[in-house]
Amino acid sequence: NGTGGNPGGGTGTDNGTGGNPGGETGTDNGKVIESTTNQVVHQKAEVLTKNISSVLIKEAVDTVESYQGLMSLYEMYYGIDLRTKDVGPKLEEGSLDAIATDQSLYYVLNKQSLIDLISNLVSSSITTEVKQDMTGLKQK
């Protein structure tokens, strides 16, 4: 009929120009077609990667490297060695800021006042210069 399928519904044959808009059963080139939800589902199985073990190893290495980088940042900021066994009990007692060392960035930025920091740096610099001058005078 040239209009595509079987527009009146019912059973019929498709002339190759469309589907079966009536929703009833029909034939399409010898195959029985039944429309129930007006959805077409197509599934295809395909290999995603040929060498899955190397991909998994690379992902594991990337994950471990990320944790190692994070661990070194914690060590630098809080001044504690996270690889030691005594860190676990210390963390159970308190937080990271409670076990931060006096030489850590956390201590310098959060606990120590800026005035104390500058005065300590200046006084240590002056003390070092005076000691060098005194040593030079003693040698003469």
C-alpha positions in Angstrom: 0.0 0.0 0.0 3.1 2.3 0.2 2.2 3.8 3.5 4.6 1.7 5.6 3.6 -1.4 7.5 0.0 -2.2 8.5 -1.5 1.2 9.6 -4.9 -0.4 10.2 -3.5 -2.8 12.8 -4.3 -6.5 12.5 -2.3 -9.1 10.7 -0.6 -8.4 7.5 2.7 -8.3 5.7 5.1 -5.4 5.6 6.1 -4.1 2.3 9.5 -3.0 3.6 8.7 0.7 4.2 7.8 0.7 7.9 6.7 -1.2 11.0 3.4 -2.1 12.5 1.9 1.0 14.0 -1.4 -0.8 14.9 0.3 -2.7 17.7 -1.0 -6.1 16.5 1.1 -9.0 15.3 2.3 -9.0 11.7 5.0 -10.4 9.5 8.1 -8.7 8.3 10.0 -10.6 5.7 8.8 -13.9 7.2 9.5 -12.9 10.9 6.6 -12.5 13.4 6.8 -9.1 15.1 4.8 -8.3 18.2 4.8 -4.8 19.6 4.1 -4.6 23.4 5.9 -1.5 24.8 6.9 0.4 21.7 10.6 0.1 22.7 13.4 -1.4 20.8 16.2 -3.2 22.7 19.5 -4.0 21.2 22.2 -5.8 23.1 25.7 -6.5 21.9 28.5 -8.3 23.7 32.0 -7.0 23.0 35.4 -7.3 24.7 36.2 -4.1 26.4 39.9 -4.7 26.8 42.1 -7.5 25.6 44.6 -7.3 28.5 42.5 -6.8 31.6 45.3 -7.9 34.0 47.6 -5.1 33.0 44.8 -2.6 33.3 44.0 -3.8 36.8 47.7 -3.7 37.8 48.0 -0.1 36.5 44.8 0.9 38.4 46.2 -0.7 41.6 49.5 1.1 41.2 47.8 4.5 40.6 45.7 4.0 43.7 48.7 3.1 45.9 50.7 6.1 44.5 47.8 8.4 45.4 47.8 7.1 49.0 51.6 7.4 49.2 51.4 11.0 48.1 48.7 11.8 50.6 50.8 10.1 53.3 53.8 12.3 52.6 51.6 15.4 52.7 50.3 14.4 56.1 53.9 13.7 57.3 55.0 17.1 56.1 52.0 19.0 57.5 51.7 17.3 60.9 55.3 16.2 61.3 54.4 12.6 62.1 55.6 9.4 60.5 52.5 7.5 59.5 54.4 4.3 58.8 55.1 3.6 62.5 52.9 1.3 64.5 52.4 3.7 67.3 50.4 6.2 65.2 47.2 4.1 65.4 46.9 4.3 69.2 47.8 8.0 69.2 45.1 8.7 66.7 42.6 6.7 68.7 43.3 9.0 71.7 42.9 12.2 69.8 43.1 13.9 66.5 46.0 14.7 64.1 46.4 18.2 65.4 46.8 16.8 68.9 49.8 14.7 67.9 51.4 17.2 65.5 55.0 18.0 66.3 56.5 21.4 67.2 58.4 21.3 63.9 55.4 20.7 61.7 53.7 23.2 59.4 50.5 22.7 61.3 52.2 24.0 64.5 53.8 26.9 62.7 50.6 28.0 61.0 48.1 27.3 63.7 49.7 27.2 67.1 52.7 29.5 67.0 52.0 33.2 66.8 53.4 35.1 63.8 55.2 37.6 66.1 56.9 34.7 68.0 57.9 33.1 64.8 59.5 36.3 63.4 61.2 37.2 66.6 62.7 33.6 66.9 64.0 33.8 63.3 65.5 37.2 63.8 67.0 36.4 67.2 68.5 33.1 65.9 69.9 34.9 62.8 71.5 37.6 65.0 72.8 35.1 67.5 74.4 33.1 64.6 76.1 36.2 63.2 77.4 37.3 66.6 78.8 33.8 67.3 80.6 33.9 63.9 82.1 37.3 64.7 83.2 36.2 68.2 84.8 33.1 66.7 86.6 35.3 64.2 87.9 37.6 66.9 89.1 34.8 69.1 91.1 33.3 66.2 92.9 36.7 65.7 
